[in-house]
Amino acid sequence: MHTCAIFLLLALSCQQIQAELTAADCRALGFIKAQLMCSSCEKLDDFGLDTIKPQCKQCCTLDQQPAAQRTYAKAILEVCTCKFRAYPQIQAFIQSGRPAKFPNLQIKYVRGLDPVVKLLDASGKVQETLSITKWNTDTVEEFFETHLAKDGAGKSSYSVVEDADGDDDDDYLRTNRI
């Protein structure tokens, strides 16, 4: 009985050691260990890639908190209106009534900047910065609905900062308006 318990403990410890691969092993398998979240491994079945799921699980990092549960106190959408031709979906979002749904959303026009979203905590510190160049208007709206804190409901306005750099170039601002 005693030897059976020792064998069981030994088998469990070997399984634990084998359960996690090194970063080099993962790279050889096509995974980047530092960037692979375990929630991504769960999605492999959707694409018929269930055969590589065990290796994925051995290379992944546990998600700290599910993305759907992360909320931020404030968001800043930064974009240059000169880039609207390249990103008509972002222009459509900004010019529609959609931003008014989010009182804790601020839109900043920054000269020459591709569209990004900065997510801030309650103290105003940037927690994440995301490029939204490939997002469509519905994706932008859904993201804000999911990840912006709901406090402040009842307010129906959002803020727009025309000159985020603090430049006094009035001529530029007149030509850079929506």
Secondary structure, DSSP 8 states (H G I E B T S, - for coil): -HHHHHHHHHHHHHHHHHTS--HHHHHHHT--TTT-BHHHHHGGGGGT-GGGHHHHHHH-B--SS-GGG--BSEEEEEE-GGGTTT-HHHHHHHHSSGGGG-TTEEEEE-TT---EEEEE-TTS-EEEEEE-TT--HHHHHHHHHHHB--TTTT----EEES-TT----HHHHHHT--
